């Protein structure tokens, strides 16, 4: 079985889906599958310097990169019969749309990981009437042609296009292919005297950072470390909510090599998003033994609730403040139990767990 995995760009500026893509490819390759990638070059930038390109090449994955969609389609025309399965990431990019048509015309199995693009939430955020009409048509296109849709969480599946062969495969977050397992980055609380909450991510209205800050400043015995950045006006308005409260510290954008330091400085990570089909920053906390507070509209909320690895809240100021107050009263033994539960949840986000599930999807399509 040979797989061609397609994404429109590996440019890290495109955000989280790019890193998820490379991790998924590496995990499947590590499980022994024959997999190659197809993508487009980024004008004015050297793809060989992109972290996710480097990761895949270092693990022996062949990456085909072309200047434009036309060149990529020519490659597909020449080479697609050497692959059994075509798996695209994202739905709206012309390369992905065309790849699905070519796959079906040549009898290949077609799979899509939509990264939230097939959700009703995505439709509601589309302001342009024309773009909305195009997206509705493309939803019908995918319903008709796709053999399998891979959602990242039950939340995304519940809120997305219905399909007779839709499955949930959580994103791969930690690499256990060389024997590494999730371990707590420390025992107990980060510091004495108060609970340190943390936020890590973009400053964007859907992340509801203003709600997190408002809840923190009204809750005694908690601090808040905010890591990230965003549009100047929005960032200034959110910063203003903390006034002169020195319990809220603004770290700015945290590079990947400083993330361990950030996680070592917090006791609980908070992700109160309006909508998040998975919740990567919360998953990254869990694999380090850091409990989380997440809103009902974060994809991994079901896992957090089931395994008691934190708190699942409505995501408004009152519910967050109640959760923050509950954290401030945690005894060390209670916190340690939550740490253990966080690590148990994290097992679901390993590379091997992802690969086993994904290869099961591919095998079912070949029978």
Residue pairs with C-beta under 8 A, 6 or more apart in sequence:
1 33
1 34
1 84
1 85
1 362
1 363
1 366
2 34
2 35
2 36
2 82
2 83
2 84
2 85
3 28
3 33
3 34
3 35
3 36
3 83
3 84
3 85
3 86
3 87
3 362
4 35
4 36
4 37
4 38
4 80
4 83
4 85
4 86
4 87
5 21
5 24
5 25
5 35
5 36
5 37
5 38
5 87
5 88
5 89
6 37
6 38
6 39
6 86
6 87
6 88
6 89
6 95
6 96
6 99
7 17
7 18
7 21
7 37
7 38
7 39
7 88
7 89
7 90
7 96
8 39
8 40
8 90
8 93
8 95
8 96
9 18
9 39
9 40
9 42
10 18
10 21
10 22
10 39
10 42
10 47
10 50
10 52
10 53
10 63
10 65
11 18
11 42
11 45
11 50
12 18
12 19
12 50
12 51
12 52
15 202
16 280
17 89
17 90
17 115
18 52
19 51
19 52
20 89
20 115
20 152
20 171
20 172
20 280
21 52
21 89
22 52
22 53
22 55
22 56
23 55
23 171
23 172
23 173
23 175
23 351
23 354
24 113
24 171
24 172
24 354
24 358
25 35
25 37
25 56
25 61
26 55
26 56
26 59
26 61
26 172
26 175
26 177
26 351
27 172
27 175
27 177
27 351
27 352
27 354
27 355
27 358
28 35
28 354
28 355
28 358
28 359
29 35
29 59
29 60
29 61
30 59
30 177
30 351
30 352
30 355
31 352
31 355
31 356
31 359
33 355
33 359
33 362
35 61
36 61
36 62
36 63
36 64
36 83
37 56
37 61
37 62
37 63
37 64
38 63
38 64
38 65
38 66
38 72
38 75
38 76
38 95
38 99
39 47
39 63
39 64
39 65
39 66
40 65
40 66
40 67
40 68
40 69
40 72
40 95
41 47
41 65
41 66
41 67
42 50
47 53
47 65
48 54
48 57
51 256
53 63
53 65
56 63
57 63
64 72
64 75
66 72
66 75
69 94
69 95
69 98
72 95
73 95
73 98
73 102
76 98
76 99
76 102
77 102
80 86
80 102
80 103
80 106
80 108
81 106
83 108
84 108
84 109
84 362
84 366
85 108
85 109
85 110
85 111
85 362
85 365
85 366
86 99
86 100
86 102
86 103
86 108
86 109
86 110
86 111
87 110
87 111
87 112
87 113
88 95
88 96
88 99
88 100
88 110
88 111
88 112
88 113
89 96
89 112
89 113
89 115
90 96
90 113
90 114
90 115
90 117
91 97
91 112
91 114
91 117
91 118
91 138
91 142
92 117
92 135
92 138
96 112
97 138
97 141
100 110
100 112
100 141
100 142
100 145
100 146
101 145
102 108
103 109
103 110
104 110
104 145
109 147
109 148
109 362
109 365
109 366
110 145
110 146
110 147
110 148
111 146
111 147
111 148
111 149
111 150
111 361
111 362
111 365
112 142
112 146
112 148
112 149
112 150
113 149
113 150
113 151
113 152
114 149
114 151
114 156
114 160
115 152
115 277
116 122
116 156
116 275
116 277
118 139
118 142
118 149
118 160
118 161
119 156
119 159
119 160
119 275
119 277
120 159
120 160
121 159
121 275
122 135
123 132
123 135
123 136
126 132
126 135
139 161
142 149
142 161
142 163
143 161
143 162
143 163
146 163
147 165
147 365
148 163
148 165
148 166
148 167
148 361
148 364
148 365
149 160
149 161
149 163
149 165
149 166
149 167
150 166
150 167
150 168
150 169
150 358
150 361
151 157
151 160
151 166
151 167
151 168
151 169
151 277
152 168
152 169
152 170
152 171
152 277
152 278
152 299
153 168
153 170
153 277
153 278
153 279
153 299
153 300
153 302
154 168
154 299
154 302
155 277
155 297
155 298
155 299
155 301
155 302
156 168
156 277
156 278
156 299
157 166
157 168
159 275
159 277
160 166
167 357
167 361
169 354
169 357
169 358
169 361
170 278
170 283
170 300
170 348
170 349
170 353
170 354
170 357
171 278
171 280
171 283
171 349
171 354
172 349
172 350
172 351
172 353
172 354
172 355
173 280
173 283
173 284
173 287
173 346
173 349
173 350
174 180
174 182
174 287
174 346
174 349
174 350
174 351
175 350
175 351
176 350
176 351
176 352
177 351
177 352
181 347
182 286
182 287
182 288
182 289
182 343
182 346
182 347
182 350
183 288
183 289
183 343
184 288
184 289
184 339
184 343
185 260
185 263
185 264
185 288
185 289
185 290
186 264
186 289
187 336
187 339
188 332
188 335
188 336
189 195
189 196
189 267
189 332
189 335
190 196
190 264
190 265
190 266
190 267
193 221
194 221
194 222
194 223
194 247
194 328
195 221
195 222
195 223
195 267
195 268
195 324
195 327
195 328
195 330
196 222
196 223
196 224
196 225
196 265
196 266
196 267
196 268
197 212
197 216
197 222
197 223
197 224
197 225
197 266
197 267
197 268
197 269
197 270
197 293
197 324
197 327
198 224
198 225
198 226
198 227
198 262
198 263
198 265
198 266
198 268
198 269
198 270
198 285
198 290
199 209
199 212
199 224
199 225
199 226
199 227
199 228
199 269
199 270
199 271
200 227
200 228
200 254
200 259
200 262
200 269
200 281
200 284
200 285
201 207
201 227
201 228
201 271
201 281
202 228
202 229
202 230
203 209
203 228
203 229
203 230
203 231
203 234
203 235
203 238
204 230
204 234
205 234
205 274
206 273
206 274
206 275
206 276
207 271
207 272
207 273
207 274
208 272
208 273
208 274
208 295
208 315
209 226
209 228
209 238
210 237
210 238
210 241
211 272
211 315
211 316
211 317
211 320
212 224
212 270
212 272
212 320
213 224
213 226
213 238
213 241
213 242
213 248
214 241
214 317
215 317
215 318
215 320
215 321
215 324
216 222
216 223
216 224
216 242
216 247
216 248
216 324
217 241
217 242
217 243
217 245
217 247
217 248
218 317
218 321
219 321
219 324
219 325
219 328
220 325
220 328
221 328
222 247
222 324
222 325
222 327
222 328
223 247
223 248
223 249
224 242
224 247
224 248
224 249
224 270
225 249
225 251
225 262
225 265
225 266
226 248
226 249
226 250
226 251
227 251
227 252
227 253
227 254
227 262
228 252
228 253
228 254
229 235
229 252
229 253
239 250
242 248
251 262
254 262
259 284
263 269
263 284
263 285
263 288
263 290
266 285
266 290
267 290
267 291
267 327
267 335
268 290
268 291
268 292
268 293
268 310
268 327
269 281
269 282
269 285
269 290
269 291
269 292
269 293
270 292
270 293
270 294
270 320
271 279
271 281
271 282
271 292
271 293
271 294
271 295
271 298
272 293
272 294
272 295
272 298
272 313
272 315
272 320
273 279
273 295
273 297
273 298
273 315
274 295
274 297
274 315
275 297
276 295
276 297
276 298
276 299
277 299
278 298
278 299
278 300
279 294
279 298
279 299
279 300
279 301
282 292
282 294
282 298
282 300
282 304
283 300
283 346
283 349
285 291
285 292
285 342
286 292
286 300
286 304
286 309
286 342
286 343
286 345
286 346
286 349
287 343
287 346
287 349
288 342
289 339
289 340
289 342
289 343
289 346
290 339
290 342
291 309
291 310
291 311
291 335
291 338
291 339
291 341
291 342
292 304
292 309
292 310
292 311
292 342
293 310
293 311
293 312
293 313
293 320
293 323
293 324
293 327
294 300
294 301
294 304
294 310
294 311
294 312
294 313
295 301
295 312
295 313
295 314
295 315
296 312
296 313
296 314
296 315
297 315
300 345
301 312
303 309
303 345
303 348
304 310
304 311
304 312
304 345
305 312
307 341
307 342
307 344
307 345
308 337
308 338
308 341
309 338
309 341
309 342
309 344
309 345
310 338
310 342
311 323
311 326
311 327
313 319
313 320
313 322
313 323
330 338
347 353
